[in-house]
Amino acid sequence: MRLKKAICILLAALLSALILCSCEGISWDMLFGSQTESAPLMSVHFLDVGQGDAIFVELPDDKTMLIDSGENYHGEGIINYIRDCGSKRIDYLIGTHPHSDHIGSMPYIIRNFEIGKIYMPEAGANSKLYEELLNAVKKKNRVVHPGKAGVKLINEDDLKVYMLAPVTIDEDNLNNSSIILKIEYLDSSFLFMADAELAEIDSVKLDMSADVIKIGHHGSRTSTTEALLDKVKPQIAVISVGADNVYGHPAGSVLKLLNKYGCYVYRTDLDGTVTITSDGEELHIYTGGVSIERAR
């Protein structure tokens, strides 16, 4: 009898809870937890470093990546940003090509932060900055791994990170020796074009389709064409560019082209740091820490 009475009391309590949920708009999951676990988030931070590139990626496997580092006065700010995200290490450091607006702060970051693997294209630069970077790598007891088409940083079922370029090295135009990187996380994908121009883009043989594209060369007309957008078919385009820069980036023709293809366009000169998160399906865009768009 006591057991029967206890069961009746328990059923009555559950019924009351269900009635309360219905009245107050509380879900069963809120009370008892969801029966299915959601996929971990990946966050891609397009940092506002003026006329340059610096992209910090928090991968869903708890690893981190920094793609480029802006000019040489951004190092401390980049490290502070990464620490504010809760990270104490960069597992993959990628210098897409040896121009100062892409690798300027890398010597500082290598000297002052814990670094895993370092990748750069086999395209040297006759500059003091490049020598400083190589010296910082040596003093940290690291090596520079060659960045080129086909290199796979991560190759898991749910997460793939690999390089589409360079296929060949152009010593006369280092932009066309840029590492083009792609991240695929479940059903979402990101393409990072660095400063690649038309000659290098035409050499890419691997699949370039992606939901998000980091527009090449700060929005220069020499990097973004209809042929490229036909291959990529992006939903979202991010342009890393400095306000009132002397180059006229991004080009008006590129902005018109992105509008023609129906892309959501974000610019670091107008929006500041742009963060895009993915759970492998849905993408969310944040500027200033506020969600302002839901792409899908």
N, C-alpha and C positions, 0 to 999 in steps of 0.2 A: 504493500500500500504506500509506504513512504517513497519508494522508487517511482511508482506511478504518479504520485503527487509532485515529485521533483521534476519529472518530465513535463507534466502539465504546466508548471510554473515557468520552465525554460521555454516552451512553445509560446506561452503567452508573452514572455519578454521579447522573443524574436518577432512576434506579430506586432507588438507595440513599436519596435524599432523600425519595422518596414513601413508602418503607418506614418511615423515621424519623418522618415526619409521622404515619403511621398509629399508630405505637407511642406517640408522645409527645403526641398530640392536637393537633398543630400543623396549621393549615390551609394550603392552597395559597396563599390570599390573604396570609397572614402572611409567606410566603417571597418571593412574587413580586408582591404587591400586587393589589388588587381590579381587575377589569376594568371596573367601573362606579363612577362617582363619586357619593357620597351628596350630598344637597341640603345647603346651608349651614344652620346652626342659627339660629333666632330665639329670643331670650331675653327674657322679660317679668318684670321684678323689681317686685313689689309691696312697696315699702319700708315698714318699720315706723316711722311717724312719729307714733305715738300716735293721737289723735282727729283724723284728717285723711287726705288722700290724697296720694300721691306715687308715680308708676309710671314706672320707667325701662325703655325698650324698646330692645334691640339688634336692629335689623332685619336680615334676611338679605342685604340689599344693602349692608351695612356702614354704613348711616346709623343715626342714633340719634334717640330721641324721649323727651321728658319730659312726662308728663301730670300737672300739678299739682305742688305743692311743699310741702305741709304748712304749719304755722305759721311765723312769722318767725325762729325760732331753729334751723331745720333746714338752712339754706342751706349752711353749711360741710360738714356731714356728708353732704349729698346730693352735693356736688361731689366730695368725697373718695371716695365710693362709686363714682361714675361713672369717676373716674380709676383706681380700683382695677380696674375692669372693662376698662381699657385704652383708654378713650375720652378724647379731648381736646376734643370739640365736641358740642353738642346741635344737631342739624340741624332738629328740629321741637320747639318749645316751646309747650305747649298749657295755657292756663289755662281750665279748664272753666266757671268762673263766679267772680265777684269776691267770694267769701267768704274770710276770712282762713285757714281751715284748708285751703284749696286753693291760694291764691296768696300766702300769707304770706311765703315765702322767695324768691319770684320776683325782686323787686328786687335782692336780694343776688346771686342766681345770674346775672342779666343783667349786673350790674356786674363780676362776677369770673370769667366763663367765656365761651368763644366760642359765640355763638348764631347760628343760621340764621334760619328763619322763625318768627314768633310769631303764634299764633292765640288769639283770645278772642271770646266772643259780644258782640254789640252791645248789651250791657246794662251801663250804667255804675253805679258805686257811689259814693255821697257819703261817701268815707272817706279818711283820710290815707294809708292803705296803698295804695289804688288810685291816688291821685295820685303816690305815690312810685314805683309800678310804671311809670306812664306817663312819668315823668321819666327813669327808668332806661332805658326804651326809646328815648327821644329822644336822650339823651346817647350811646347806643351806635349812633346813626344807623340805627335800625331803625324799622319800622312795625308796627302791630298789624293783622293780616289778620282780616277778619270770619269768625267760626266759625258756621256754620249748616248746616242740612240740605242735602245735595247736594254740599258741598265735597269735592273729591278731592285728597288730598295725594300719593298714589301710585296710579297706575292701569296696572299692568303685568300681563302674562298670569299670572305666578306670585304676584304680590304686589299687594294692593289695600288702601289705607288711606283711609277716607272717613267723613264725618260724617252721622249719621242725624237729629240735632237740634242746636239748636232749630229748629223750624219757625216759631214766633213767639216774641216776647220778652214775658215777663211781668215788668214792672217792680215789681210788688207782691210777687212771690215769685221771687227770683233762682234758687232751686233749679230752678224750671220754665223757666229760660233756659239750663240746662246744655248743654254740648256732649256729646252721646252719640257715641262713636267706635267704629268697627269695623275690625278688621284681619283680612284673609283671606290666608293664606299656604298655597298649594296646597290640601290637603284639611283644613287646620286653621283655626279662626277664634276670635277674641277680641272680646268686647263690653264696653265700659267705660261704665258708667251714670252716673258722676259722682254728683250729688245729685238726679237727676231724680225727680220724684214723679209721681203717677198722671195728672194732667192733661197733662203733657208726654209721658209714655209713650204715652198714648192718641192723641196727635197724630202719632206716627211712622208714616210710610207705607212706609218701606223695610224690607227683610228684616232681622229681628232675630235669626235663628237663629245660634247660636254654640256651640262646644265649651266655652269658658270664659267666665264672666261675672264682672265685678267688680260685686258687689252694690251697688245704689244707696243713697246716703245712710247709709252705715255700718251697714246692716242695719235701718234704720227700717221700720216697718210701712207707712209711707206710700209706699214705693217698690217693694216686692216683693209680687206677688200671683200667684194661680194663672193669671190671664190672661196675665201677662208670661211666666211660666215655660212656658206652653203655646206661646208664640211663640218663645222662645229655645231650649228643650229642651237645657239645658246639661248637660255631664258634671261640670264642676268649677265651684265657686263660691268666690270669694275675697272676704272681708270685711275692709276696712281700717278698724280701730277701735281706740280706746284702752282700756287696761285700766281697769276700775272707773269708766268714764265716768259723768257725772251724768245722761245722757240714757237710760240703760238699753239702749243699743245693744250688740249686735244684739237685736232683739225676739225673745222666745221663739216667737212665732207664725211669724216668718220662718224660724227654725231648724227648726221642725217642718215647715214647707212644703218647705224644701230637702231634708229627710230623706224626705218623702213622694215627691219627684220623683227620689230616688236619687242626689243630687249628692254628690260628694266636697266637703267644706266645709273651707276653711282660713281662719284668722283671724290677723291680725297681732298681736293682743293675746295670743294663745296660742302661735302658731308663729313669731313674729318675721317677718323679711322672707321672703316666699314668692317663689320663682323657678320659672317654668314655661318649659321649653324645647320647641321644636317643630322637627322637620326637614321639616315640611309634612305629615307623616302621624302619627307617634307623639308623644305628649305625655309629658313627665317633670316631676315636681314635686319641688322641693328646698326644704328649710328647714334653715337652719344649714349649708348647703353639702352636705347629705347627701340622696341620692335616697331618698325614702320611699314613693313610689307610682309605678306605671306605669299610666296611664289607659287606653292602648290600644296 
